[in-house]
Amino acid sequence: MPELPEVETSKRGISPHISGQKLTNVVVRHPTLRWPVAKDMQRHLFSSKLLKVTRRAKYLLLEFETKTILMHLGMSGSVRITSSGTLINKHDHIDFEFANKKILRFTDPRRFGCCLWFDDPIAQKLLTTLGPEPLSDDFNLEQFTETCKKRKAAIKQVIMDNKVVVGVGNIYAAESLFRASIRPTTPANKISKERLNGLLSSIKQVLANAIEQGGTTLKDFSQSDGKPGYFKQELMVYGREGEPCLNCHTTIKGIRQGQRATAYCPKCQR
């Protein structure tokens, strides 16, 4: 699914085109996403100015004068800027039309995404348990160390827990652990503070690099301008099971953790 860098890339891509613009129309073609799209969205938002587009974890927040919309791209969703007259495809579920003739189009083939009011109880439940943003100062060594001391679970499972830190999905967890030379199965409470510091730095660096390069190219993901991301070119272990390690040439091993594929180098990671 689109992970934090992909969502951040989408936010940066759409924001310059629609921020500060008044909404002139909302077209909901298919309201049956993960949760039903509000029937009165057009009434609440008509002629309301979009103040800004922000992100929290993997959620996009469209902050209008009257209401705020929370979006999640689900397993296969995307948002992009288009204009009237653009061909409408089968999975283009929602259009937000603005006074400058730009359209923000929400597309989701699998319909696992969502488009909710920010103050909806479902949206509030989704947001209240979230941990710190990984690139913020709130995700720091002291907080991370204290958390890991209390956790016997494998470190990969811990850093993928949104209550610990948000947005470290499967791809970026695997890559961060490789760069920190930590085996993904290592219990979190068995890792020294020094090595946790290396992991924290790796998480921040991997995510920052991925954002800079536009996210990770996945089958169902493209940026707001329709172009794919390029971070996949730098993946060291994810998706490379059975291939030689780019550092030491040892065969990359693949296992399952929490029903997710995990790849690591048996020699470089310990």
C-alpha positions in Angstrom: 0.0 0.0 0.0 1.1 3.6 -0.3 3.3 4.3 2.7 4.2 7.6 4.5 6.7 8.8 1.8 4.1 8.2 -0.9 1.4 10.1 1.0 3.8 12.9 1.7 4.7 13.0 -2.0 1.0 13.2 -2.8 0.5 16.0 -0.3 3.4 18.1 -1.8 2.2 17.3 -5.3 -1.4 18.5 -4.9 -1.1 21.3 -2.5 0.3 24.0 -4.8 -2.6 23.5 -7.3 -5.5 23.7 -4.9 -4.5 25.5 -1.6 -6.3 28.8 -1.3 -8.8 27.9 -3.9 -12.6 27.8 -3.4 -14.4 24.5 -4.0 -17.1 24.8 -6.7 -18.3 21.2 -6.9 -18.0 17.7 -5.4 -18.8 14.7 -7.5 -19.1 11.4 -5.7 -19.4 8.5 -8.2 -19.0 5.6 -5.8 -19.7 6.4 -2.1 -19.0 2.8 -0.9 -15.4 3.0 0.1 -14.1 1.4 3.3 -16.7 3.6 5.0 -19.5 5.4 3.2 -18.7 8.9 1.9 -20.9 11.5 3.5 -24.0 12.3 1.3 -23.9 16.0 2.3 -20.3 16.7 1.4 -21.3 19.1 -1.4 -23.6 21.1 0.8 -21.0 21.5 3.6 -18.1 22.4 1.3 -19.6 24.4 -1.6 -17.8 27.7 -2.0 -15.5 26.9 0.9 -11.8 27.8 0.6 -9.2 25.1 1.0 -6.9 26.6 3.5 -4.1 23.9 3.4 -3.3 20.3 2.8 -1.5 18.5 5.6 -0.6 15.0 6.5 -0.8 12.9 9.7 0.8 9.5 9.5 -0.6 8.0 6.2 -3.7 10.3 6.3 -4.2 13.4 4.1 -6.1 16.3 5.7 -7.8 18.8 3.5 -8.5 21.8 5.8 -11.4 23.9 4.4 -12.9 26.9 6.0 -16.0 25.0 7.0 -14.9 21.4 7.4 -11.8 19.2 7.3 -11.7 16.0 5.2 -9.5 13.0 6.2 -8.4 10.8 3.4 -6.6 7.4 3.4 -5.4 5.8 0.2 -6.0 2.3 1.4 -4.2 -0.5 -0.5 -4.2 0.9 -4.0 -5.5 4.5 -3.9 -4.1 7.7 -5.2 -4.9 11.4 -5.6 -4.0 13.5 -8.5 -4.6 16.8 -10.1 -6.5 16.8 -13.3 -8.9 19.2 -15.2 -12.4 19.0 -16.6 -12.7 16.9 -19.7 -10.1 14.4 -18.5 -11.3 10.9 -19.2 -13.0 9.4 -16.2 -11.9 5.8 -15.4 -13.8 3.0 -13.7 -12.1 3.5 -10.3 -12.2 7.4 -10.1 -14.6 7.7 -7.2 -14.5 11.3 -6.1 -13.8 14.7 -7.8 -13.2 17.9 -5.9 -13.6 20.7 -8.4 -12.0 24.2 -7.7 -12.5 27.7 -8.9 -9.2 27.6 -10.9 -10.6 24.7 -12.9 -8.4 22.2 -11.2 -9.8 18.9 -10.1 -8.5 16.8 -7.2 -9.4 13.2 -8.2 -9.5 10.3 -5.7 -9.0 6.9 -7.3 -9.1 3.6 -5.5 -9.4 0.3 -7.4 -9.8 -1.9 -4.3 -11.9 0.6 -2.3 -10.0 0.1 0.9 -9.4 3.8 1.2 -11.6 6.4 2.9 -12.8 10.0 2.7 -14.3 11.1 6.0 -15.1 14.2 7.9 -12.3 15.0 10.4 -14.8 15.2 13.3 -16.4 11.9 12.4 -16.1 9.3 15.3 -14.4 6.9 13.0 -11.8 9.4 11.9 -11.2 10.4 15.5 -10.6 6.8 16.5 -8.2 6.4 13.6 -6.1 9.4 14.8 -6.1 9.3 18.6 -3.9 6.3 19.0 -1.1 7.4 16.6 2.4 7.7 17.8 4.9 10.5 16.9 5.9 11.4 13.3 9.2 9.7 12.4 10.8 12.9 11.1 9.8 15.0 14.0 11.7 15.7 17.2 9.0 13.8 19.1 10.5 10.6 17.7 13.8 10.7 19.7 16.3 8.3 21.3 15.0 8.6 24.8 11.4 7.9 23.9 12.4 5.1 21.5 14.7 3.5 24.1 12.1 3.5 26.8 9.5 2.0 24.5 11.8 -0.8 23.3 12.9 -1.7 26.9 9.3 -2.8 27.6 8.8 -4.8 24.4 9.8 -8.4 23.9 8.4 -8.5 20.4 10.7 -8.6 17.3 12.1 -5.1 16.5 10.5 -5.1 13.1 7.1 -5.5 14.6 7.8 -2.8 17.1 8.9 -0.1 14.6 5.8 -1.0 12.4 3.5 -0.3 15.3 1.8 3.0 14.7 1.6 3.6 18.5 5.4 3.6 18.6 6.0 5.7 15.5 3.8 6.3 12.5 4.4 5.5 8.9 7.2 2.9 9.1 5.6 0.3 6.8 7.0 -3.0 5.6 9.3 -1.6 3.0 10.9 1.1 5.1 11.2 -1.1 8.2 13.1 -3.7 6.2 15.4 -1.1 4.7 16.0 0.7 7.9 16.9 -2.4 9.8 19.4 -3.4 7.0 21.1 0.0 7.2 21.3 -0.3 11.0 22.7 -3.9 10.7 20.0 -5.2 13.0 18.2 -8.5 12.3 14.4 -8.0 12.1 13.7 -10.9 14.5 15.8 -9.5 17.3 13.7 -8.8 20.4 13.4 -5.1 20.9 14.4 -5.2 24.6 17.7 -7.0 23.7 19.0 -4.2 21.6 21.4 -1.7 23.1 20.8 2.0 23.3 23.7 2.6 20.9 22.2 0.3 18.3 18.7 1.7 18.7 20.2 5.1 18.1 21.6 3.8 14.8 18.2 2.4 13.9 16.4 5.6 14.8 18.8 7.5 12.5 18.3 4.9 9.7 14.5 5.2 9.9 14.7 9.0 9.6 17.3 8.8 6.8 15.4 6.1 4.8 12.1 8.0 5.0 13.6 11.3 4.2 15.4 9.9 1.1 12.2 8.2 0.0 10.3 11.4 0.3 13.0 13.3 -1.6 12.9 10.8 -4.5 9.1 10.5 -4.6 8.3 7.3 -2.7 8.6 3.7 -3.7 7.4 2.5 -7.0 4.7 -0.1 -6.4 2.3 -1.7 -8.9 -0.7 0.4 -7.8 0.9 3.7 -6.8 1.7 6.8 -8.8 2.4 10.3 -7.7 -0.1 13.2 -8.0 1.3 14.0 -11.5 0.9 10.4 -12.6 4.7 9.7 -12.5 6.1 6.8 -10.4 8.4 7.2 -7.5 12.1 6.2 -7.8 13.2 5.0 -4.3 12.8 1.4 -5.4 16.1 1.8 -7.3 17.9 2.0 -3.8 16.2 -0.9 -2.1 18.8 -3.2 -0.5 16.7 -6.1 0.9 13.0 -5.6 0.4 11.8 -7.8 -2.5 15.3 -9.2 -3.0 14.8 -12.6 -1.3 17.2 -15.2 -2.9 19.4 -12.5 -4.5 22.9 -11.7 -3.4 23.4 -8.9 -0.8 24.7 -5.8 -2.4 27.2 -5.4 0.4 28.6 -8.9 1.1 27.0 -11.1 -1.6 25.4 -13.4 0.9 22.0 -14.6 -0.3 19.2 -12.5 1.1 16.9 -14.6 3.2 13.1 -14.3 3.3 10.8 -15.1 6.3 7.3 -14.2 7.4 6.7 -11.9 10.4 3.2 -11.0 11.4 1.8 -12.3 8.0 4.2 -9.9 6.2 7.2 -10.9 4.1 10.6 -9.9 5.7 13.9 -9.9 3.9 17.3 -9.5 5.5 21.0 -10.4 5.1 22.1 -13.2 7.5 25.6 -11.8 7.5 25.2 -8.0 7.6 22.3 -8.1 10.1 22.8 -9.6 13.5 
